Amino acid sequence: MSENNTRYLELVRELSDRIVEAQRPIRILDGIKWSSNERSDFFASGCKAMPSVDMAYYQRKNPLEFDPSAARNVFHQIDRDIVRKLGQLNPLATIMRRICREYQTVVRMLEARGTPDFGLYSEELYGSASDVFHAGDPTLADLGTTMESTLINLLKNQSMMEMEKDISAERAVEMLNARLLNAFPDAGIRVLLNDQMTADAAAGSDYLKIRSDAMFNALDIDVLEVHEGWVHLGTTLNGMAQPWCTFLGKGPPSSTTTQEGLAVLTEILTMRSSPSRLYRLINRVRAVTLAEDGANFIEVFDYLRGNEMSDDDSYAIAVRIFRGSTPEGRPFTKDLAYMRGFIQTYNFMRLAMSEGKLDNLPVLFCGKVTLEDVNTYRGLMDEGVVVPPKFLPPHFADLKGLATWMSFSRFISSLSFDQLQADYSALL
């Protein structure tokens, strides 16, 4: 390695480490969460009283662990140093500068908790349900409406009913520890109980947290293994193992769409998902849509409860949509990432297969990447700046099965469903 190349890589590492350090105290979900008291009070009111959440609530309950003005300034300085040291035309510099700007927007969003501006910043980071992929295409809101009716019909079938949730959190920890040890040997992955979280489970850097009072069924364990384990933990570990681009271990908001899309796609490809699971994801899109159209917390809750969702699931989804905002404000739109990411990632993989560019697919796992940067990272792998992922799900480690499935899927998707419906409806 030449002296100039060594110096270049050292600069990349230095700037990358500064990004990682600057974002460390910025914890979006911790800053916008609602406490369990709001849940208790809401159900005690017969689901009629609006939760008492406003700007003062977040400042009191979830004080930020950093100075917003100082944090924005740090990212600004890193941004300028990237240009000074790497150059404004350097592809890696472009990615790193975008990350810096995203985190500045994140800081502004967290400053705006409980105000109308919160939802605006959320849309800037995560998009809106009214977004389209191309001019004339259906919106994400349209997707939610279309899939909702299909899934409702499916869920009427007795065979689609969920299994009883008879696995305790303690047993889930045991099962997942064994599975993730097999998936990530020698990685030091831990599955832990946690009594301070609202979600059933959440992945960290080298751990998976399980809510101590949550209950699961066998399918839930399967989903957690591939979604939180294979994808979220896997990409984190691969990103943290990068010798130079250490920021790949800490994904900015723009990576959320690819991350969640890849995780949902992995659930489906491995036959771990279910119509009820997909229905919950679609209902998150519907909930965002309703909130963007002006519905308040109770109206969203009632809509979900009226669409075959349990009271617990309806509340959980409504909270996900309004956290960071107020019960009558614009929504937190992060949950759009699951369906948008699924569509984008699926089509990216399908195109890669059709054009024979299979080498691009493992790049998705080298860290917290975005689809738009995959080609750049592929080139950086050839240069030794980014290292290939150590941990890959089985269907990505050996692409033959996935390639076969994708080959057929492209052909099938080209057929007219209306014509197929006319041809086969008499057979059903």
PyMOL commands that set and color helices and strands:
alter all, ss='L'
color gray80, all
select helices_A, chain A and resi 3-23+28-32+36-44+55-61+68-86+91-111+116-126+140-155+158-160+169-183+218-240+246-249+253-269+275-292+297-305+311-322+334-354+358-360+362-365+371-383+394-397+400-413+417-427
alter helices_A, ss='H'
color red, helices_A
select strands_A, chain A and resi 167-168+190-194+201-203+207-211+215-216
alter strands_A, ss='S'
color yellow, strands_A
deselect
rebuild
show_as cartoon
